[in-house]
Amino acid sequence: MVTMTHTGLIPGKKGKVIHVSFERKTDSGRDYAEFQLPSRKLLHNEGFDEGELAQLQLYLKGQEKQIIRDAKQINHDMIFKL
């Protein structure tokens, strides 16, 4: 099973970005990949093969609007909790 988590909107060099990570447990520890939205650029990979990374990028493409909405909600919730 692969678990996905993401940040809220964070400042980047060319505007706000979201960091999305995928993680799964393995017999030897864990596999981990981190991407940046909206570019879907791979930032870090430990253990996922090229085909799996391509599938994760396709998943991000299909879910990008929802992830962005969720990230905005994280920022909104944080503002009102302070």
Beta strands, then each sheet from edge to edge (+ up, - down):
strand 1: 3-6
strand 2: 10-12
strand 3: 15-26
strand 4: 29-37
strand 5: 41-46
sheet 1: 1+ 3- 2+
sheet 2: 1+ 3- 4+ 5-
end
